[in-house]
Amino acid sequence: MSQGGGFYPNSSPFNQSQASPGGASGETKRTELSRSVRPLTLAQVNKAHQAHTDAEWILEGNEVGQVTVIGHVVDISEQTTNVLYTLEDGTGKVEARRWREQNTEEDVDKWGDIQVNQVIRVTGHLKAFGNRKYINAVNIRPSEDPHEIYFHMMDALTVSLSLHNGMPNGTPIGQKSPSAYTAQSSGMANNDMAEYKHLPPLQREIIRVLLSQPEHDEGGVHVGVVAKAVQKEGVTGASISDALDALMDGGQIFTTSDDAHFQVSR
């Protein structure tokens, strides 16, 4: 199912870091996870926090870039420059804000005519003003499939459990021994990797991580799970980005439901 807009086509979510808004002095660099899109429940949105107002958002020890949520619209507050939607999904309540276009026709064309009692998907960045947290929307669309909200809940749970507990095959994320470059995933035959022996070590390990998913999960593996699985000393976000881009360029992997999920081309 489509997860709406707000993605970064033609590049991996681990592309080169971007500077945060502001002048050259005191400028901070965003890490690569800030370019990925993570599915969250509204309860998880409420649990996300910042160390300070300019810091990245953190949830359960992991940085959160863009988020995508689904919720039932219970209130709409229209302002001169923006529209504020109050969403509920059974786990919590969150506000989503989007900015008006220059004229009414452009506004409706881009954002649609969202009404109270609709179920919508919102993709955007977490923001805070005073003590109020909200999603600064880059895409809003109605959820027309009645099953989408259930898929989304399972997707959010899968990503959270994978980031917290490790890969589904039981290998803890970040396990230091044996080396991520030499370890064989449990139950994986050596010949599964034979066709990739010509690749550089990091690219081979990314392939190994993707193939380690049960039945090579058709939904793809979230970029955050891949990053943590291959994480070790000397492996940077930039090198992961380059490896993912090289694998996509070579046709060994492809993106699935969005630009943050990857699968092996087989």
C-alpha positions in Angstrom: 0.0 0.0 0.0 1.2 3.4 -0.8 2.3 5.5 2.2 1.7 8.8 0.6 4.2 11.4 -0.4 7.2 12.8 1.3 9.8 10.3 0.1 13.1 10.9 -1.6 13.1 9.2 -5.0 16.3 8.2 -6.9 18.4 7.9 -3.7 18.6 5.8 -0.7 17.3 7.1 2.6 20.9 7.0 3.8 22.1 9.6 1.3 24.5 12.3 2.3 23.6 14.2 5.5 21.9 17.6 5.3 22.5 20.6 7.4 19.7 21.8 9.6 18.2 25.2 9.0 20.2 28.1 10.3 23.4 30.0 9.7 26.8 28.5 9.1 27.8 29.2 12.7 26.4 26.5 15.1 25.1 24.5 12.2 24.4 20.9 13.0 24.4 17.9 10.7 21.4 15.6 10.4 22.2 11.9 10.5 21.1 9.7 7.7 18.1 8.3 9.5 16.5 11.8 9.2 15.9 11.0 5.5 13.9 7.8 6.2 10.2 7.5 6.8 9.1 5.5 9.8 5.5 4.3 10.4 4.3 5.1 13.9 1.2 4.9 16.0 0.0 8.1 17.6 1.1 6.8 21.0 4.6 6.5 19.7 4.5 10.0 18.3 3.6 11.2 21.8 6.5 9.3 23.3 9.1 10.8 20.9 11.3 13.4 22.5 14.1 15.9 21.9 17.1 16.7 24.1 16.7 20.3 23.1 14.7 22.3 20.6 17.3 21.9 17.8 18.0 18.3 18.4 16.7 15.3 16.4 13.6 13.5 17.6 14.3 10.2 19.4 12.0 7.3 20.0 13.1 4.2 22.0 16.8 5.1 21.5 16.5 5.6 17.7 16.4 8.8 15.7 13.2 9.5 14.0 13.2 11.3 10.6 10.0 11.7 8.7 7.0 9.8 10.1 3.8 8.4 8.6 0.7 7.9 10.6 -3.0 7.0 10.1 -5.8 8.4 12.2 -9.4 9.3 12.4 -10.0 13.1 12.0 -12.0 14.2 15.1 -11.5 18.0 14.7 -10.3 20.5 12.0 -9.2 24.0 13.0 -8.8 26.4 10.0 -6.5 29.3 10.3 -5.5 32.0 7.8 -2.2 30.4 6.9 -2.6 26.8 8.0 -5.1 24.0 8.9 -4.8 21.9 12.0 -6.2 18.4 12.1 -6.7 16.5 15.3 -6.2 12.7 14.8 -7.0 9.7 16.9 -6.1 6.0 16.2 -7.1 4.2 19.4 -3.6 4.6 20.9 -3.5 8.3 21.3 -4.3 11.8 19.9 -2.0 14.0 17.8 -2.3 17.2 15.9 -1.2 17.5 12.2 -0.6 20.9 10.6 -0.4 21.7 7.0 0.2 25.1 5.3 -2.3 26.7 2.9 -1.5 27.2 -0.7 -1.8 30.7 -2.4 -5.3 30.1 -3.7 -8.2 27.9 -2.9 -8.0 25.8 -6.1 -4.3 25.0 -5.6 -5.0 24.2 -1.9 -7.8 21.7 -2.8 -5.8 20.1 -5.6 -2.8 19.5 -3.4 -4.4 18.6 -0.1 -7.9 17.4 -1.0 -11.1 18.3 0.9 -10.5 16.5 4.2 -13.5 16.4 6.5 -14.1 15.4 10.1 -14.8 11.7 10.6 -12.5 10.7 7.7 -9.6 8.4 8.1 -6.4 9.9 6.7 -2.7 9.1 6.3 -0.3 11.9 7.2 3.4 12.0 6.3 5.7 14.7 7.7 8.2 15.8 10.4 7.7 16.0 14.1 7.6 19.6 15.4 7.0 21.3 18.8 5.7 24.7 19.6 5.7 25.5 23.3 4.6 22.3 25.0 2.5 21.1 22.0 3.8 18.5 19.7 2.5 18.1 16.2 3.3 16.7 12.7 4.3 19.2 10.1 2.6 17.5 7.1 4.2 17.2 3.7 1.5 14.9 2.4 -2.1 14.2 3.5 -4.5 11.8 1.8 -7.7 9.9 2.6 -7.3 6.3 3.6 -9.7 4.5 1.2 -8.9 0.9 2.1 -10.5 -0.2 5.3 -7.6 -2.6 6.0 -4.9 0.1 5.6 -5.1 1.1 9.3 -4.5 -2.5 10.4 -1.6 -2.9 7.9 -0.1 0.4 9.3 -0.4 -0.8 12.9 1.4 -4.0 12.1 4.0 -2.2 10.0 4.7 0.2 12.9 5.0 -2.7 15.4 7.3 -4.7 13.0 9.7 -1.8 12.6 9.8 -1.1 16.3 10.4 -4.7 17.3 13.1 -5.1 14.7 14.9 -2.0 15.9 14.5 -3.0 19.6 15.0 -6.8 19.5 17.1 -7.4 16.4 16.5 -9.4 13.2 13.5 -11.8 13.1 15.9 -14.8 12.8 17.0 -14.2 16.3 20.3 -12.5 15.6 20.6 -9.4 17.9 21.1 -6.1 16.2 24.6 -4.8 16.6 26.1 -8.2 17.7 29.8 -7.7 17.7 31.0 -11.3 17.6 31.4 -12.8 15.1 32.1 -9.9 12.8 29.3 -8.5 10.8 31.4 -9.1 7.7 32.1 -12.7 8.3 29.1 -14.0 10.3 26.7 -16.4 8.6 23.1 -15.7 9.5 21.6 -18.8 11.2 20.1 -21.2 8.9 21.4 -19.5 5.7 23.2 -21.8 3.3 26.6 -20.6 1.9 25.3 -21.0 -1.6 22.7 -18.3 -1.0 25.6 -15.8 -1.1 27.7 -17.4 -3.8 26.4 -15.1 -6.6 27.4 -12.0 -4.5 31.0 -13.0 -3.7 32.3 -10.4 -6.1 30.7 -7.5 -4.2 32.6 -5.5 -1.5 32.2 -6.7 2.1 29.6 -4.1 3.2 27.4 -4.7 0.1 27.6 -8.4 0.8 26.6 -7.9 4.4 23.6 -5.8 3.4 22.5 -8.6 1.0 22.9 -11.1 3.8 20.7 -9.0 6.1 18.0 -8.8 3.5 18.1 -12.5 2.7 18.0 -13.4 6.4 14.3 -12.2 6.7 11.7 -15.0 6.9 10.9 -16.0 3.3 12.7 -12.9 2.2 9.9 -10.6 3.5 8.1 -9.2 0.5 7.3 -6.0 2.3 11.0 -5.3 2.4 13.4 -4.5 5.3 13.4 -1.1 6.9 16.6 0.9 6.3 17.0 1.4 10.1 17.1 -2.4 10.6 19.7 -2.7 7.9 21.8 0.0 9.3 21.9 -1.5 12.8 22.5 -5.0 11.5 25.7 -3.9 9.7 26.8 -1.4 12.3 30.3 -1.7 13.5 33.4 0.4 14.0 34.4 2.1 10.7 31.0 1.7 9.1 29.4 5.2 8.7 26.1 6.4 7.4 27.8 7.7 4.3 29.3 4.2 3.6 25.9 2.5 4.1 24.3 5.1 1.7 27.0 4.4 -0.9 26.6 0.7 -0.6 22.8 0.9 -0.9 23.0 3.2 -3.9 25.6 0.9 -5.5 23.4 -2.2 -5.0 20.4 -0.4 -6.4 22.4 0.8 -9.4 23.7 -2.7 -10.0 20.2 -4.2 -9.8 20.9 -6.4 -6.8 18.3 -4.7 -4.6 15.2 -2.6 -5.0 12.8 -0.5 -2.9 9.4 -1.9 -2.0 6.5 -0.2 -0.3 8.5 3.1 0.0 12.0 4.4 -0.3 12.8 3.2 3.3 12.3 -0.5 2.6 14.6 -2.8 0.6 14.5 -6.3 -0.9 16.8 -8.4 -2.9 16.2 -8.7 -6.6 15.5 -12.4 -7.3 
